[in-house]
């Protein structure tokens, strides 16, 4: 059974940083792309960032480019989202997701429907 468990969320002031982690189990993590999505209150879930199975390529939603960095440690079956220069608009429930197909191309990793496994979500709140 595949499990994804997020950690590292919480509260921050504008301009501060947080680092999210997502530990995976139950699947050969190194063969699958992963991503972070987020859902703000009253809004639909949206794509944030994705990284291919080997960490070779990444993709970001425009509003987080230059501020967020997605990474992964395949030896630890863990993915990360380093969030710098946080803004109030980053406030949301953040979800990690594991792709359903091995070795997927980057463009496929932008699509929510590509992901078979999801974490329960972790809250990030940015306010002064």
C-alpha positions in Angstrom: 0.0 0.0 0.0 1.4 3.3 -1.1 1.6 6.1 1.6 2.7 9.7 1.3 3.2 11.7 4.4 3.8 15.4 4.4 5.6 17.4 7.1 7.1 20.8 7.7 4.1 23.0 7.2 3.0 25.7 9.6 2.8 29.5 9.8 5.2 32.1 8.5 5.4 35.8 7.9 5.7 37.3 4.4 9.3 37.0 3.2 10.1 34.0 5.4 10.8 30.4 4.4 9.4 27.0 5.0 10.4 23.5 3.8 7.9 20.8 3.2 8.9 17.2 3.1 6.9 14.2 1.8 8.0 10.6 2.7 6.8 7.9 0.4 6.5 4.2 1.1 5.1 1.2 -0.7 6.4 1.9 -4.2 9.7 2.1 -6.0 9.9 5.8 -5.5 12.9 6.3 -7.8 10.9 5.2 -10.9 8.1 7.8 -10.6 7.7 11.5 -11.0 6.4 13.5 -8.1 4.8 16.9 -7.6 3.3 19.4 -5.2 -0.1 20.8 -5.5 -2.0 23.2 -3.3 -5.5 24.2 -2.6 -6.5 27.6 -1.0 -9.7 28.0 0.8 -12.6 28.2 -1.6 -10.5 27.5 -4.6 -9.7 24.4 -6.7 -6.5 22.5 -6.2 -3.7 23.8 -8.4 -0.3 22.6 -9.6 2.8 24.0 -7.9 5.9 22.1 -9.0 7.0 18.7 -10.4 10.2 16.8 -10.7 11.0 13.8 -12.9 11.8 10.4 -11.5 15.6 11.0 -11.6 15.5 14.6 -10.5 16.8 15.7 -13.9 14.1 18.2 -14.8 11.7 20.3 -12.9 8.7 22.4 -13.7 7.0 25.3 -11.7 3.8 27.2 -11.8 4.6 30.8 -12.8 3.7 32.4 -9.4 6.3 30.3 -7.5 9.2 30.4 -10.0 12.3 31.8 -8.4 10.9 31.4 -4.9 10.1 27.6 -4.6 12.4 24.7 -5.3 11.3 21.1 -5.6 13.8 18.3 -5.0 14.0 14.7 -4.2 16.2 12.2 -2.5 15.5 8.8 -4.0 17.7 7.0 -1.5 15.3 8.2 1.2 12.1 8.0 -0.9 11.5 11.6 0.1 10.6 14.7 -1.8 10.9 18.3 -0.7 9.5 21.8 -1.4 11.7 24.7 -0.3 9.6 27.8 -0.2 11.4 31.1 0.1 10.1 34.6 0.2 6.6 33.4 1.1 3.6 35.6 0.2 0.1 35.7 1.7 -1.1 34.2 -1.6 0.9 31.0 -0.8 -1.5 30.2 2.0 -3.1 26.9 1.2 -3.2 23.2 2.0 -0.2 21.6 0.2 -0.4 18.1 -1.2 2.4 15.8 -2.4 1.6 13.4 -5.2 3.2 10.4 -6.8 2.8 9.7 -10.5 0.9 6.6 -11.7 3.3 5.8 -14.6 7.0 5.2 -14.3 9.5 7.4 -16.1 6.8 9.9 -17.3 7.8 12.9 -19.3 7.8 16.3 -17.7 4.7 17.7 -19.5 2.6 14.8 -18.1 3.7 15.7 -14.6 1.8 19.0 -14.7 -1.5 17.3 -14.9 -3.4 16.4 -11.7 -4.9 13.4 -13.4 -1.5 11.8 -13.8 -1.2 11.1 -10.1 -2.5 8.0 -8.5 -1.3 8.7 -5.0 -1.7 11.7 -2.7 -0.8 12.7 0.7 -3.4 14.0 3.2 -2.2 17.6 2.8 -0.4 20.0 5.2 -1.4 23.6 5.9 0.9 26.5 5.1 -0.3 29.9 6.4 1.5 33.1 5.5 0.4 36.3 7.3 1.8 39.2 9.1 
